[in-house]
Amino acid sequence: MTPTSSVDRLTFMPGHSKRIFFRRGRLVWLSIAAGLMALLAGCGDSSEEKPKKDPVPASKNDFLTPADIEYFHPGRSKSDVLRDVQWRGNFQSATTYESQSVYTMTFMVAPEEEPDAVAEERLLAVFIDDEFSKFVEMQYAREDELVERYNPAYQQHMKYLKPMNMADCRFLIRAVESPAVDMIEWAKNVMKEPPARKHIDWGLTAVFVVLKPALDAKWAREGRINLALRDQFNAARLSIGMTEQEVESVFGAKPLESGKAGASIYKIYGSNESFDLRAPLHFANVLVLFDEGKVNVIHGVPAGYEWRRTLGERFL
């Protein structure tokens, strides 16, 4: 079995809407622009003590607020940047490219007032040799990298990424070679999209009101477990060159499974748990490729319902 690329199932699927929907369009843009312009202009006295924030659970989601962008200075260490944003983000992949260790993660910039905003537009953060380098656009599959398969859940044929070799990191390499995103222009273009109109189904609303207490209890329990798993198996804490023992120490767990991939050994870390959550919020499993006992490639891979079947469809 050989894995595909280095991201969760959303990252390289074509046809994703490039929109972010917020309830306060103009105020949202002003919030993002003000934060980013202040950063780029070097505003503010860095010696001033910042107000303390309430503690935030580690690895909670992949949201960044405009205030968080200031932590992403080129040259800052990966661990310092991620510690400052409470290890948020969704890990995509890591490998060695041109004698440098390279890591990519996805983030969604959301206004501070709307932490639960629904978004479908994300950016890739690129770290080189354990230092932040830049934000780039998401890297999507090309037409010749796709194949059609029937999806019984949607009862139609859909396009999927062709199976790839585990060591294939083409999307990561494309990210490294892509130009940096101008964050102000990016936010401005995104906010040109009009907010989506909400349609209320009053019948479903009535049913939901009846079921809400039970659903709240279920979601609260699953949310706690999912958050713990997101943090436990946050692959951003790994480094290229680690030993198998060091990886197990970081995760505090043995692999779910392992096997051979050519001359290398692969191991999958994570959990068989599955939750009714959107993919960006659901915890991910981690596929690690070892060469001569050292980490050479890391991929964030889907977890949840039928994750082994999904993995088998993505990897040769």
DRENDO-1510 file (C-alpha; in Angstrom, 1 decimal, always signed):
<recs>
REC; n; res; u; v; w
REC; 1; MET; +0.0; +0.0; +0.0 .
REC; 2; THR; +1.4; +3.4; -0.9 .
REC; 3; PRO; -0.1; +6.7; +0.2 .
REC; 4; THR; -0.8; +9.7; -1.9 .
REC; 5; SER; +0.0; +13.3; -1.1 .
REC; 6; SER; +0.3; +15.0; +2.2 .
REC; 7; VAL; -3.0; +16.5; +3.1 .
REC; 8; ASP; -6.4; +15.8; +4.4 .
REC; 9; ARG; -9.2; +14.9; +2.0 .
REC; 10; LEU; -10.2; +18.5; +1.4 .
REC; 11; THR; -6.8; +19.9; +0.4 .
REC; 12; PHE; -6.4; +18.8; -3.2 .
REC; 13; MET; -10.0; +18.2; -4.2 .
REC; 14; PRO; -10.8; +20.5; -7.2 .
REC; 15; GLY; -13.9; +22.6; -7.5 .
REC; 16; HIS; -13.9; +23.8; -3.9 .
REC; 17; SER; -15.7; +27.1; -3.6 .
REC; 18; LYS; -13.2; +29.8; -2.8 .
REC; 19; ARG; -15.4; +31.8; -0.5 .
REC; 20; ILE; -15.7; +32.7; +3.2 .
REC; 21; PHE; -19.1; +33.5; +4.5 .
REC; 22; PHE; -19.3; +35.8; +7.5 .
REC; 23; ARG; -22.2; +37.5; +9.0 .
REC; 24; ARG; -20.7; +41.0; +9.0 .
REC; 25; GLY; -18.9; +41.3; +5.7 .
REC; 26; ARG; -17.7; +44.9; +5.8 .
REC; 27; LEU; -16.8; +44.8; +9.5 .
REC; 28; VAL; -15.0; +41.5; +8.9 .
REC; 29; TRP; -12.8; +42.9; +6.2 .
REC; 30; LEU; -12.0; +46.0; +8.2 .
REC; 31; SER; -11.0; +43.7; +11.1 .
REC; 32; ILE; -8.7; +41.6; +8.9 .
REC; 33; ALA; -7.2; +44.5; +7.0 .
REC; 34; ALA; -6.5; +46.6; +10.1 .
REC; 35; GLY; -4.7; +43.7; +11.8 .
REC; 36; LEU; -2.6; +42.9; +8.7 .
REC; 37; MET; -1.8; +46.5; +7.8 .
REC; 38; ALA; -0.7; +47.1; +11.4 .
REC; 39; LEU; +1.6; +44.1; +11.2 .
REC; 40; LEU; +3.1; +45.0; +7.8 .
REC; 41; ALA; +3.6; +48.6; +8.8 .
REC; 42; GLY; +5.4; +47.6; +12.0 .
REC; 43; CYS; +2.8; +49.5; +14.1 .
REC; 44; GLY; +2.8; +49.3; +17.9 .
REC; 45; ASP; +5.5; +49.3; +20.5 .
REC; 46; SER; +6.8; +45.7; +20.8 .
REC; 47; SER; +7.9; +46.5; +24.3 .
REC; 48; GLU; +4.3; +47.0; +25.5 .
REC; 49; GLU; +2.9; +44.2; +27.5 .
REC; 50; LYS; +0.0; +42.6; +25.7 .
REC; 51; PRO; -3.2; +41.9; +27.6 .
REC; 52; LYS; -3.4; +38.3; +28.8 .
REC; 53; LYS; -5.8; +36.0; +27.0 .
REC; 54; ASP; -7.9; +33.3; +28.5 .
REC; 55; PRO; -6.2; +29.9; +28.1 .
REC; 56; VAL; -7.1; +28.2; +24.8 .
REC; 57; PRO; -7.1; +24.4; +24.4 .
REC; 58; ALA; -4.1; +23.3; +22.3 .
REC; 59; SER; -4.7; +22.2; +18.7 .
REC; 60; LYS; -8.3; +23.2; +18.9 .
REC; 61; ASN; -8.9; +24.1; +15.2 .
REC; 62; ASP; -7.1; +25.7; +12.2 .
REC; 63; PHE; -8.5; +29.2; +12.7 .
REC; 64; LEU; -6.2; +32.2; +12.8 .
REC; 65; THR; -7.4; +35.7; +13.7 .
REC; 66; PRO; -5.8; +38.9; +12.3 .
REC; 67; ALA; -4.0; +39.3; +15.6 .
REC; 68; ASP; -2.4; +35.8; +15.2 .
REC; 69; ILE; -0.8; +36.7; +11.9 .
REC; 70; GLU; +1.8; +38.8; +13.7 .
REC; 71; TYR; +3.4; +35.6; +15.1 .
REC; 72; PHE; +4.2; +34.4; +11.5 .
REC; 73; HIS; +7.4; +36.4; +10.9 .
REC; 74; PRO; +9.7; +34.8; +8.4 .
REC; 75; GLY; +12.6; +33.2; +10.2 .
REC; 76; ARG; +10.7; +32.5; +13.5 .
REC; 77; SER; +11.0; +28.9; +14.6 .
REC; 78; LYS; +8.1; +26.5; +13.9 .
REC; 79; SER; +7.8; +25.6; +17.6 .
REC; 80; ASP; +7.7; +29.3; +18.7 .
REC; 81; VAL; +5.1; +30.2; +16.1 .
REC; 82; LEU; +2.8; +27.3; +16.8 .
REC; 83; ARG; +3.2; +27.7; +20.6 .
REC; 84; ASP; +2.0; +31.3; +20.2 .
REC; 85; VAL; -1.1; +30.1; +18.3 .
REC; 86; GLN; -1.8; +27.3; +20.7 .
REC; 87; TRP; -0.7; +24.6; +18.2 .
REC; 88; ARG; -3.7; +25.3; +15.9 .
REC; 89; GLY; -3.6; +24.4; +12.3 .
REC; 90; ASN; -4.0; +21.2; +10.3 .
REC; 91; PHE; -0.8; +19.5; +9.4 .
REC; 92; GLN; -0.3; +18.5; +5.8 .
REC; 93; SER; +3.1; +17.0; +5.1 .
REC; 94; ALA; +6.8; +17.1; +5.6 .
REC; 95; THR; +9.9; +15.8; +3.9 .
REC; 96; THR; +13.4; +16.8; +2.9 .
REC; 97; TYR; +13.6; +18.9; -0.3 .
REC; 98; GLU; +16.9; +20.3; -1.7 .
REC; 99; SER; +18.7; +19.3; +1.6 .
REC; 100; GLN; +16.2; +21.3; +3.7 .
REC; 101; SER; +13.4; +20.0; +5.9 .
REC; 102; VAL; +10.0; +21.4; +4.7 .
REC; 103; TYR; +6.6; +21.3; +6.5 .
REC; 104; THR; +3.2; +22.5; +5.4 .
REC; 105; MET; +0.1; +23.2; +7.4 .
REC; 106; THR; -3.3; +24.7; +6.5 .
REC; 107; PHE; -4.9; +27.7; +8.3 .
REC; 108; MET; -8.1; +29.7; +7.8 .
REC; 109; VAL; -8.0; +33.4; +8.7 .
REC; 110; ALA; -11.2; +34.3; +10.5 .
REC; 111; PRO; -12.2; +37.5; +12.3 .
REC; 112; GLU; -11.8; +37.5; +16.1 .
REC; 113; GLU; -15.5; +38.2; +16.6 .
REC; 114; GLU; -16.6; +35.2; +14.5 .
REC; 115; PRO; -14.6; +32.1; +15.7 .
REC; 116; ASP; -17.3; +29.8; +14.4 .
REC; 117; ALA; -17.4; +31.3; +10.9 .
REC; 118; VAL; -18.0; +28.8; +8.1 .
REC; 119; ALA; -15.1; +28.9; +5.6 .
REC; 120; GLU; -14.0; +27.0; +2.6 .
REC; 121; GLU; -10.9; +29.1; +1.8 .
REC; 122; ARG; -7.6; +28.2; +3.4 .
REC; 123; LEU; -3.9; +29.0; +3.1 .
REC; 124; LEU; -0.8; +26.8; +3.4 .
REC; 125; ALA; +1.9; +27.9; +5.8 .
REC; 126; VAL; +5.3; +26.8; +4.7 .
REC; 127; PHE; +8.1; +26.1; +7.2 .
REC; 128; ILE; +11.6; +25.5; +6.0 .
REC; 129; ASP; +14.3; +24.0; +8.3 .
REC; 130; ASP; +11.9; +24.5; +11.2 .
REC; 131; GLU; +11.4; +28.2; +10.5 .
REC; 132; PHE; +8.4; +29.9; +9.1 .
REC; 133; SER; +8.9; +30.9; +5.5 .
REC; 134; LYS; +5.6; +32.1; +3.9 .
REC; 135; PHE; +1.9; +31.6; +3.3 .
REC; 136; VAL; +0.9; +30.3; -0.1 .
REC; 137; GLU; -2.3; +29.4; -2.0 .
REC; 138; MET; -3.6; +25.9; -1.5 .
REC; 139; GLN; -2.2; +23.4; -4.1 .
REC; 140; TYR; -4.9; +21.5; -5.9 .
REC; 141; ALA; -4.7; +18.5; -8.1 .
REC; 142; ARG; -4.3; +18.9; -11.9 .
REC; 143; GLU; -6.8; +17.4; -14.2 .
REC; 144; ASP; -4.4; +14.6; -15.2 .
REC; 145; GLU; -3.9; +13.7; -11.6 .
REC; 146; LEU; -7.6; +12.9; -11.1 .
REC; 147; VAL; -9.7; +9.8; -11.6 .
REC; 148; GLU; -13.5; +9.3; -11.5 .
REC; 149; ARG; -15.0; +6.9; -9.1 .
REC; 150; TYR; -18.6; +6.2; -8.1 .
REC; 151; ASN; -19.5; +7.5; -4.6 .
REC; 152; PRO; -22.4; +5.5; -3.2 .
REC; 153; ALA; -23.1; +8.1; -0.5 .
REC; 154; TYR; -23.8; +10.8; -3.2 .
REC; 155; GLN; -25.0; +8.3; -5.7 .
REC; 156; GLN; -22.9; +9.8; -8.5 .
REC; 157; HIS; -19.4; +9.6; -10.0 .
REC; 158; MET; -16.9; +12.0; -8.5 .
REC; 159; LYS; -13.3; +13.0; -9.2 .
REC; 160; TYR; -10.6; +11.8; -6.8 .
REC; 161; LEU; -6.9; +12.1; -6.6 .
REC; 162; LYS; -5.2; +9.2; -8.4 .
REC; 163; PRO; -3.3; +6.9; -6.0 .
REC; 164; MET; +0.2; +7.9; -5.3 .
REC; 165; ASN; +3.4; +6.6; -3.8 .
REC; 166; MET; +3.9; +7.3; -0.1 .
REC; 167; ALA; +7.1; +9.2; -0.7 .
REC; 168; ASP; +5.5; +11.4; -3.4 .
REC; 169; CYS; +5.4; +14.9; -2.0 .
REC; 170; ARG; +4.6; +16.8; -5.2 .
REC; 171; PHE; +2.1; +19.1; -3.5 .
REC; 172; LEU; +4.5; +20.1; -0.8 .
REC; 173; ILE; +7.2; +20.9; -3.5 .
REC; 174; ARG; +4.7; +23.0; -5.4 .
REC; 175; ALA; +3.9; +24.9; -2.2 .
REC; 176; VAL; +7.6; +25.6; -1.6 .
REC; 177; GLU; +8.0; +26.8; -5.2 .
REC; 178; SER; +4.9; +29.0; -5.1 .
REC; 179; PRO; +5.0; +32.8; -4.5 .
REC; 180; ALA; +4.1; +34.1; -1.1 .
REC; 181; VAL; +0.6; +35.4; -0.7 .
REC; 182; ASP; +0.0; +39.1; -0.2 .
REC; 183; MET; -2.2; +38.8; +2.9 .
REC; 184; ILE; -3.9; +42.1; +2.5 .
REC; 185; GLU; -4.8; +41.5; -1.1 .
REC; 186; TRP; -5.8; +38.0; -0.4 .
REC; 187; ALA; -8.3; +39.0; +2.3 .
REC; 188; LYS; -9.6; +41.9; +0.1 .
REC; 189; ASN; -10.3; +39.5; -2.8 .
REC; 190; VAL; -12.0; +36.9; -0.6 .
REC; 191; MET; -14.3; +39.4; +1.0 .
REC; 192; LYS; -15.6; +40.5; -2.5 .
REC; 193; GLU; -17.7; +37.4; -2.4 .
REC; 194; PRO; -21.2; +38.2; -1.1 .
REC; 195; PRO; -22.3; +36.5; +2.1 .
REC; 196; ALA; -24.5; +33.4; +1.5 .
REC; 197; ARG; -28.2; +33.7; +2.2 .
REC; 198; LYS; -29.4; +31.4; +4.9 .
REC; 199; HIS; -32.4; +29.2; +4.2 .
REC; 200; ILE; -34.4; +28.1; +7.2 .
REC; 201; ASP; -36.2; +24.8; +7.1 .
REC; 202; TRP; -38.8; +25.3; +9.8 .
REC; 203; GLY; -39.7; +21.6; +9.9 .
REC; 204; LEU; -36.1; +20.5; +10.5 .
REC; 205; THR; -35.8; +23.3; +13.0 .
REC; 206; ALA; -38.7; +22.0; +15.0 .
REC; 207; VAL; -37.2; +18.5; +15.0 .
REC; 208; PHE; -33.8; +19.9; +16.0 .
REC; 209; VAL; -35.3; +21.8; +19.0 .
REC; 210; VAL; -36.8; +18.5; +20.3 .
REC; 211; LEU; -33.5; +16.6; +19.8 .
REC; 212; LYS; -31.2; +19.4; +20.9 .
REC; 213; PRO; -30.6; +18.3; +24.5 .
REC; 214; ALA; -29.5; +14.8; +23.5 .
REC; 215; LEU; -27.4; +16.2; +20.6 .
REC; 216; ASP; -25.7; +18.7; +22.8 .
REC; 217; ALA; -24.6; +16.0; +25.2 .
REC; 218; LYS; -23.4; +13.8; +22.3 .
REC; 219; TRP; -21.5; +16.7; +20.7 .
REC; 220; ALA; -20.0; +17.8; +23.9 .
REC; 221; ARG; -18.7; +14.4; +24.7 .
REC; 222; GLU; -17.4; +13.8; +21.2 .
REC; 223; GLY; -15.9; +17.3; +21.1 .
REC; 224; ARG; -13.8; +16.6; +24.2 .
REC; 225; ILE; -12.5; +13.3; +22.8 .
REC; 226; ASN; -11.8; +14.8; +19.4 .
REC; 227; LEU; -9.9; +17.8; +20.9 .
REC; 228; ALA; -7.8; +15.5; +23.0 .
REC; 229; LEU; -7.0; +13.4; +19.9 .
REC; 230; ARG; -6.2; +16.5; +17.8 .
REC; 231; ASP; -3.6; +17.5; +20.4 .
REC; 232; GLN; -2.2; +14.1; +21.0 .
REC; 233; PHE; -1.6; +13.3; +17.3 .
REC; 234; ASN; -0.7; +16.8; +16.2 .
REC; 235; ALA; +2.0; +15.9; +13.6 .
REC; 236; ALA; +3.4; +19.5; +13.7 .
REC; 237; ARG; +5.3; +18.4; +16.8 .
REC; 238; LEU; +7.3; +15.9; +14.8 .
REC; 239; SER; +10.6; +16.6; +13.0 .
REC; 240; ILE; +12.3; +15.1; +10.0 .
REC; 241; GLY; +15.1; +12.8; +11.3 .
REC; 242; MET; +13.4; +11.7; +14.5 .
REC; 243; THR; +13.7; +8.0; +15.5 .
REC; 244; GLU; +10.8; +5.6; +15.9 .
REC; 245; GLN; +11.2; +5.9; +19.6 .
REC; 246; GLU; +11.1; +9.7; +19.5 .
REC; 247; VAL; +7.9; +9.6; +17.4 .
REC; 248; GLU; +6.2; +7.2; +19.9 .
REC; 249; SER; +7.3; +9.5; +22.7 .
REC; 250; VAL; +5.8; +12.6; +21.1 .
REC; 251; PHE; +2.4; +10.8; +20.5 .
REC; 252; GLY; +2.5; +8.7; +23.6 .
REC; 253; ALA; +1.2; +5.8; +21.6 .
REC; 254; LYS; +2.2; +2.8; +19.4 .
REC; 255; PRO; +1.2; +2.8; +15.7 .
REC; 256; LEU; -2.2; +1.5; +14.6 .
REC; 257; GLU; -0.5; -0.4; +11.9 .
REC; 258; SER; +2.8; -0.6; +10.0 .
REC; 259; GLY; +4.2; -2.2; +6.9 .
REC; 260; LYS; +6.8; -1.9; +4.1 .
REC; 261; ALA; +6.7; +0.7; +1.4 .
REC; 262; GLY; +9.5; -0.1; -1.0 .
REC; 263; ALA; +12.8; +0.1; +0.9 .
REC; 264; SER; +11.1; +2.1; +3.7 .
REC; 265; ILE; +8.9; +1.3; +6.7 .
REC; 266; TYR; +5.6; +3.1; +7.1 .
REC; 267; LYS; +3.7; +3.5; +10.4 .
REC; 268; ILE; +0.3; +5.0; +11.0 .
REC; 269; TYR; -0.4; +6.7; +14.3 .
REC; 270; GLY; -3.8; +7.9; +15.6 .
REC; 271; SER; -7.1; +6.4; +16.5 .
REC; 272; ASN; -10.0; +4.4; +15.1 .
REC; 273; GLU; -12.5; +6.9; +16.7 .
REC; 274; SER; -15.0; +8.6; +14.3 .
REC; 275; PHE; -17.0; +11.8; +15.0 .
REC; 276; ASP; -19.7; +13.7; +13.2 .
REC; 277; LEU; -17.5; +16.7; +12.5 .
REC; 278; ARG; -16.4; +18.6; +9.4 .
REC; 279; ALA; -13.1; +17.3; +8.1 .
REC; 280; PRO; -11.1; +20.4; +9.0 .
REC; 281; LEU; -12.1; +20.0; +12.7 .
REC; 282; HIS; -11.9; +16.2; +12.9 .
REC; 283; PHE; -8.6; +14.9; +14.2 .
REC; 284; ALA; -6.3; +13.4; +11.6 .
REC; 285; ASN; -4.2; +10.3; +11.7 .
REC; 286; VAL; -0.5; +10.5; +10.9 .
REC; 287; LEU; +1.4; +8.4; +8.4 .
REC; 288; VAL; +5.2; +8.4; +8.9 .
REC; 289; LEU; +7.7; +7.0; +6.5 .
REC; 290; PHE; +11.0; +5.8; +8.1 .
REC; 291; ASP; +14.3; +5.3; +6.2 .
REC; 292; GLU; +17.0; +3.5; +8.1 .
REC; 293; GLY; +15.0; +4.1; +11.3 .
REC; 294; LYS; +14.7; +7.9; +10.8 .
REC; 295; VAL; +11.6; +10.0; +9.8 .
REC; 296; ASN; +11.9; +10.9; +6.1 .
REC; 297; VAL; +8.2; +11.7; +5.2 .
REC; 298; ILE; +5.2; +12.7; +7.3 .
REC; 299; HIS; +1.6; +12.9; +6.0 .
REC; 300; GLY; -1.5; +14.0; +7.8 .
REC; 301; VAL; -4.1; +11.5; +6.6 .
REC; 302; PRO; -7.9; +11.1; +7.0 .
REC; 303; ALA; -9.3; +9.6; +10.2 .
REC; 304; GLY; -12.8; +8.7; +11.1 .
REC; 305; TYR; -15.4; +6.6; +9.2 .
REC; 306; GLU; -13.7; +3.9; +7.0 .
REC; 307; TRP; -10.3; +5.6; +7.2 .
REC; 308; ARG; -8.5; +2.5; +6.1 .
REC; 309; ARG; -10.6; +2.2; +2.9 .
REC; 310; THR; -10.0; +5.9; +2.2 .
REC; 311; LEU; -6.3; +5.5; +2.8 .
REC; 312; GLY; -6.2; +2.5; +0.4 .
REC; 313; GLU; -7.9; +4.5; -2.3 .
REC; 314; ARG; -5.3; +7.2; -2.0 .
REC; 315; PHE; -2.2; +5.1; -1.8 .
REC; 316; LEU; -0.8; +2.6; -4.2 .
</recs>
